[in-house]
Amino acid sequence: MAELSEEHLKEMVNKLIQRIEVEVPESGDFNRISEYIDNPDPDRWSNVGKYSLRILCYPSEVQPDPRIRYLEIAAFIPSGAYKAEFAIGHGTKEDILKQMKSPEFMPTIIDGYIELSRCLEDFD
């Protein structure tokens, strides 16, 4: 998945960072915020239409600490009818932003998107 360049991902990550800084409160509920990029290498990963990165919070019944947020990645088949997803981080708003700005974040999401793309191979 070397063709899924850091350039494509950095743009998506930077957009989400900007939105988190403005739209996500330190505590309490908020609407899920997602950013997407089209699959830049459909020849290699024909089973993937889009990749996403999002931040969300769970209801208090699931996560009683109102400050905890979750960072997730997902890959969607071209029709969008099915996706594979998993969490790549959780913590306070500050924790999430720190993780996203760290040098280790790009390799983490690239590896994650490779794994998710493989999960979708049966849906091609």
Buried (B, 14 or more C-beta within 10 A) or exposed (E): BEEBBEEBBEEBBEBBBEBBEEEBEEBEEBEEBBBBBEBBBEEEBBBBBBBBBBBBBBEEEEBEEEBBBBBBBBBBBBEEEEBBBEEBBBBBBEBBBEBBEEEEBBEBBBEBBBBBBBBBEEBE
